[in-house]
Amino acid sequence: RDIRLALVAGQTMRGRVEVSKDGVWGTVCDDNFDASDAKVVCRQLNANYVDYATNNRYTTSSPTPSRIFLDNLGCTGSESSLGMCNHNGWGSHNCGHSEDVGERARVQAGLLRA
């Protein structure tokens, strides 16, 4: 899979959204992130959408990837992956990790890590 949630300590369904590009993991910036984008995240995780958080509200004990890959997402909510949504381009952003997106989902089966 090319998406995962870096889980909040003690939580099973809440964490920072991370995406992979060419085998390298990075985060997603919260600029313009909304429920349509969050629904696509859950679709990629094979999970049911609950809600999302901006401004790195879901702090994790997992190391933060050094890269920020996606910014200014513009999903319609029907895409099968975040990479199919409009965005600034892979690695093109004006964000810091304090703006990483988090997500809460009812996970059925997906790639999650503690």
SVG drawing of the C-alpha trace seen along z (x, -y; Angstrom):
<svg xmlns="http://www.w3.org/2000/svg" viewBox="-18 -28 32 34">
<polyline fill="none" stroke="black" stroke-width="0.4" points="0.0,0.0 1.0,-3.6 -0.8,-5.1 -0.8,-4.5 -1.7,-6.0 1.1,-6.5 -1.0,-5.7 -1.4,-7.8 0.0,-6.0 -2.8,-3.8 -5.1,-4.4 -6.1,-1.9 -7.9,-4.1 -6.3,-7.6 -3.1,-8.9 -1.0,-11.0 -1.7,-10.4 1.5,-9.3 1.8,-8.5 4.6,-6.8 6.2,-7.9 8.9,-5.7 9.3,-3.9 9.8,-7.0 7.2,-8.0 6.0,-11.6 3.2,-13.5 0.1,-15.4 -0.3,-19.1 -3.6,-20.4 -3.9,-23.4 -7.4,-23.0 -7.8,-19.5 -11.4,-18.7 -13.9,-15.8 -13.7,-14.9 -9.9,-14.4 -10.4,-12.5 -12.9,-10.1 -10.3,-9.2 -7.7,-8.5 -10.2,-6.0 -11.0,-4.5 -7.3,-3.8 -7.1,-2.3 -10.2,-0.1 -11.8,-1.9 -14.9,-3.8 -14.6,-7.6 -15.1,-9.1 -13.3,-12.5 -10.0,-14.3 -7.7,-16.7 -5.5,-19.6 -2.5,-21.3 -1.0,-18.0 -3.6,-17.4 -3.1,-13.6 0.5,-13.6 2.1,-10.2 5.2,-8.6 6.2,-7.4 9.1,-9.3 7.8,-12.0 9.0,-11.4 11.3,-14.2 9.3,-14.9 5.9,-16.6 4.6,-15.1 1.1,-16.6 -0.3,-20.1 -3.5,-21.8 -5.4,-18.6 -8.5,-19.0 -10.3,-15.7 -13.9,-15.3 -14.3,-12.3 -14.7,-9.8 -11.0,-9.2 -9.4,-5.8 -6.2,-7.4 -4.9,-10.8 -2.4,-10.7 -5.4,-11.0 -6.7,-14.2 -5.6,-17.7 -2.6,-18.9 0.5,-21.1 2.6,-18.3 4.5,-15.6 6.8,-17.4 5.7,-20.9 4.4,-22.6 4.6,-25.6 4.0,-23.7 5.8,-22.6 5.1,-19.4 3.0,-21.3 0.4,-21.3 0.4,-17.5 -3.1,-15.9 -4.4,-13.3 -7.4,-11.0 -9.7,-8.9 -11.3,-5.9 -13.1,-2.7 -10.5,-0.4 -11.5,2.8 -8.2,3.8 -5.4,1.4 -1.8,0.7 -1.4,-0.8 1.7,-1.1 2.3,-1.9"/>
</svg>
